[in-house]
Amino acid sequence: MKSVKEIPFVREIPLRYEVDVFIAGGGPAGVAAAVAASKQGSKVFLAEGHSCFGGMGTAGLVPWFCQFTDDINFLAGGVGQEIFNRLNFKLGRNLLAINAEKLKRVYDDLITEAGVLFNFHTQLIDVQRDGKRVLYAICNSKSGIFAVKAQAFVDCTGDGDLAAMAGADFEKGDKDGTLMPGTLCSLWCNIDWENRYDHHAMLEKAFADGVFSIPDRHVPGMASWGHGVAGGNIGHVYDLDGTDDDSITKGLLRGRKIAPEFERYYKEYVKGYENITLVATGSLLGVRETRRIMGDYVMTLDDFKKRADFDDEIGRYSYPVDIHPNKNDPEAYARFREEITSLCYKRGESYGIPYRALVSRSLDNVLVAGRCISTDRYMQSSVRVMPGCYITGQAAGTAASMVADSNGKKTAHDINISSLQRKLKDIGAYLPNC
Ligand SMILES: Cc1cc2nc3c(=O)[nH]c(=O)nc-3n(C[C@H](O)[C@H](O)[C@H](O)COP(=O)(O)OP(=O)(O)OC[C@H]3O[C@@H](n4cnc5c(N)ncnc54)[C@H](O)[C@@H]3O)c2cc1C
C-alpha cells in the first residue's frame, strides 16, 4: 500500500530549453516524432528516461520487428522506411530480427543528424499547464530538475505519462483493469540455429517435470542475430502494471528469476539448444499495455474488422489482434490462439489510422503516439507494434510542428488535415486514400 501522506514541495527550477516541440520518450514513436518535427523546421527537445533511444526494441531487447508492409505496400513509409533501409533489411519477411546495438546506433544517428536537442537519463516528472494548454515539461536528470517551455507536446512515453500528468482522460486494460502480461526479453548465445527443433514441443513434459515455477504455454520464441546468438521473447510476467513502480520492480525480479528456468528448459529438452547460455536480460522490462489516452476518436475492433478508411487518415497499418492473456491456463492460451489467427488480414489489407486518435480530447496542445494512442484494447494490441509506432510517431511530430507554427492560433484539434497529409506524403508516408 502506497503512503497517502503528502508534503508540500515548492522551489524555483531553471528553464533550460525553450523549444517549439517537446517530446517525452525516445522509443520508436518518440524517435519518429522528433525526426518528423525537426524535418518541418521545428526546434525539438526530446527527454529520454533511459540510456539509449529505442525503448522496448533496444533497452527492452524485444527481438523482432513486426511487419513494415501489408505484403504488397510498404506501410511504415517515411521515418520507418529510413530505419528499415539503415538496418539493411530486405522486403519479403514479416518478422525481422533486431540487433539491439545496431538499432541503437541507427537511432543515435537519425536523431543527431536531424539536429534534435536531447538528453538521456532525463525523465519527465511533471507538467505545468494553463487550462487545456500545457506550458512546461518538468524533467529530472543527473544535473537536477529543470523545465522545458514548448508550444506543443508529444507524449511518446508508451504509458501516456505526459498526458496523464496533464489530467487527460485515459483507459487502462479491460473493464476490470486487467492488463496484458509483460516479458523481460533476453539475449542468448551458443545455439545451433540450423539444427534446432521446435521449442514448444517439450513444454508439457517440462511442466510435468517441474522445470518451471509457473507453466507458461505462450512462448513467442527467439530471433537469430547470427553466429549462434539470438534474442528471446520468452517468459511472461503476470499481474504487471507498468505505471506502478512497485509492480515494475517486482516484475524485473520475476523476469530475472524465470530466465534461468528457460535456460534449463532449452538446454535439457530442445535439440539445437544443448549449449545455450543466457547472456543478458533487458534493462527495461517489456510492457505491452498500460494507459490508452482517449482522443478525439477512439479506434475500435470494429474499425479493425472493417479495414476502416478515414478522411483524416495519417497512415495505414496491418498486424493481427495480439492480446497476450493474463492467465497461464490452457484455455486462456487456446482463446489467444483463436483470436490471433482469426483477427488477422490477408495480403494487401490494412486499416487506416485517423489523426484524431493522436489528439488527447482533454488537452489542446498535446499529441500522443506509440502504444498509448486512442484505441480500445483490441486495436491497441495491433497498432502498438514498432512499425505502427513509427507511423503514429511521425504524424504526431509533424502535427505538433504545425500547432507550434501557428503561434497559439491553432490547437491540435483544428489543424488543417489536408496540409498535414501533404506534409506526411512529402516525407514518404503511405497515404493511398488522399
Ligand atoms: C515483450 C514485448 C514483445 C514485443 N514484441 C514485439 C515484436 O515482436 N515486434 C514489434 O514490432 N513490436 C513488439 N512489441 C511492441 C513494441 O515493442 C512496443 O509496443 C513499442 O516499442 C512501443 O513503442 P513506444 O515508442 O510507444 O514505447 P516504448 O518502446 O516503450 O518507448 C518509450 C520510451 O519512453 C521512455 N520513457 C517512458 N516514460 C518516460 C518519462 N516519463 N520520461 C522520459 N522518458 C520516458 C522509455 O525509457 C522508452 O525509451 C513488443 C513489446 C513487448 C513489451
PDBQT file of the ligand as one rigid body, heavy atoms in Angstrom, charges set to zero:
ROOT
HETATM    1  C1  LIG A 501       7.769  -8.211 -24.611  1.00  0.00    +0.000 C 
HETATM    2  C2  LIG A 501       7.343  -7.453 -25.800  1.00  0.00    +0.000 A 
HETATM    3  C3  LIG A 501       7.452  -8.032 -27.047  1.00  0.00    +0.000 A 
HETATM    4  C4  LIG A 501       7.109  -7.294 -28.182  1.00  0.00    +0.000 A 
HETATM    5  N1  LIG A 501       7.278  -7.849 -29.412  1.00  0.00    +0.000 NA
HETATM    6  C5  LIG A 501       7.197  -7.059 -30.496  1.00  0.00    +0.000 A 
HETATM    7  C6  LIG A 501       7.601  -7.556 -31.759  1.00  0.00    +0.000 A 
HETATM    8  O1  LIG A 501       7.940  -8.724 -31.899  1.00  0.00    +0.000 OA
HETATM    9  N2  LIG A 501       7.597  -6.696 -32.814  1.00  0.00    +0.000 N 
HETATM   10  C7  LIG A 501       7.181  -5.391 -32.694  1.00  0.00    +0.000 A 
HETATM   11  O2  LIG A 501       7.241  -4.657 -33.691  1.00  0.00    +0.000 OA
HETATM   12  N3  LIG A 501       6.754  -4.923 -31.512  1.00  0.00    +0.000 NA
HETATM   13  C8  LIG A 501       6.778  -5.720 -30.409  1.00  0.00    +0.000 A 
HETATM   14  N4  LIG A 501       6.383  -5.245 -29.197  1.00  0.00    +0.000 N 
HETATM   15  C9  LIG A 501       5.711  -3.953 -29.115  1.00  0.00    +0.000 C 
HETATM   16  C10 LIG A 501       6.633  -2.775 -29.177  1.00  0.00    +0.000 C 
HETATM   17  O3  LIG A 501       7.940  -3.090 -28.780  1.00  0.00    +0.000 OA
HETATM   18  C11 LIG A 501       6.139  -1.624 -28.303  1.00  0.00    +0.000 C 
HETATM   19  O4  LIG A 501       4.746  -1.533 -28.276  1.00  0.00    +0.000 OA
HETATM   20  C12 LIG A 501       6.745  -0.344 -28.839  1.00  0.00    +0.000 C 
HETATM   21  O5  LIG A 501       8.128  -0.346 -28.573  1.00  0.00    +0.000 OA
HETATM   22  C13 LIG A 501       6.091   0.865 -28.226  1.00  0.00    +0.000 C 
HETATM   23  O6  LIG A 501       6.796   1.995 -28.667  1.00  0.00    +0.000 OA
HETATM   24  P1  LIG A 501       6.663   3.356 -27.894  1.00  0.00    +0.000 P 
HETATM   25  O7  LIG A 501       7.605   4.298 -28.532  1.00  0.00    +0.000 OA
HETATM   26  O8  LIG A 501       5.229   3.697 -27.773  1.00  0.00    +0.000 OA
HETATM   27  O9  LIG A 501       7.119   2.989 -26.409  1.00  0.00    +0.000 OA
HETATM   28  P2  LIG A 501       8.453   2.319 -25.843  1.00  0.00    +0.000 P 
HETATM   29  O10 LIG A 501       9.114   1.420 -26.802  1.00  0.00    +0.000 OA
HETATM   30  O11 LIG A 501       8.049   1.757 -24.516  1.00  0.00    +0.000 OA
HETATM   31  O12 LIG A 501       9.384   3.569 -25.618  1.00  0.00    +0.000 OA
HETATM   32  C14 LIG A 501       9.052   4.533 -24.638  1.00  0.00    +0.000 C 
HETATM   33  C15 LIG A 501      10.320   5.296 -24.300  1.00  0.00    +0.000 C 
HETATM   34  O13 LIG A 501       9.968   6.368 -23.435  1.00  0.00    +0.000 OA
HETATM   35  C16 LIG A 501      10.839   6.402 -22.331  1.00  0.00    +0.000 C 
HETATM   36  N5  LIG A 501      10.039   6.938 -21.219  1.00  0.00    +0.000 N 
HETATM   37  C17 LIG A 501       8.960   6.384 -20.629  1.00  0.00    +0.000 A 
HETATM   38  N6  LIG A 501       8.475   7.201 -19.696  1.00  0.00    +0.000 NA
HETATM   39  C18 LIG A 501       9.250   8.301 -19.710  1.00  0.00    +0.000 A 
HETATM   40  C19 LIG A 501       9.240   9.516 -18.965  1.00  0.00    +0.000 A 
HETATM   41  N7  LIG A 501       8.326   9.749 -18.007  1.00  0.00    +0.000 N 
HETATM   42  N8  LIG A 501      10.206  10.440 -19.230  1.00  0.00    +0.000 NA
HETATM   43  C20 LIG A 501      11.153  10.209 -20.197  1.00  0.00    +0.000 A 
HETATM   44  N9  LIG A 501      11.197   9.068 -20.913  1.00  0.00    +0.000 NA
HETATM   45  C21 LIG A 501      10.256   8.140 -20.674  1.00  0.00    +0.000 A 
HETATM   46  C22 LIG A 501      11.277   4.963 -22.118  1.00  0.00    +0.000 C 
HETATM   47  O14 LIG A 501      12.547   4.917 -21.466  1.00  0.00    +0.000 OA
HETATM   48  C23 LIG A 501      11.344   4.450 -23.559  1.00  0.00    +0.000 C 
HETATM   49  O15 LIG A 501      12.597   4.642 -24.143  1.00  0.00    +0.000 OA
HETATM   50  C24 LIG A 501       6.658  -5.961 -28.048  1.00  0.00    +0.000 A 
HETATM   51  C25 LIG A 501       6.551  -5.387 -26.790  1.00  0.00    +0.000 A 
HETATM   52  C26 LIG A 501       6.890  -6.122 -25.668  1.00  0.00    +0.000 A 
HETATM   53  C27 LIG A 501       6.812  -5.461 -24.338  1.00  0.00    +0.000 C 
ENDROOT
TORSDOF 0
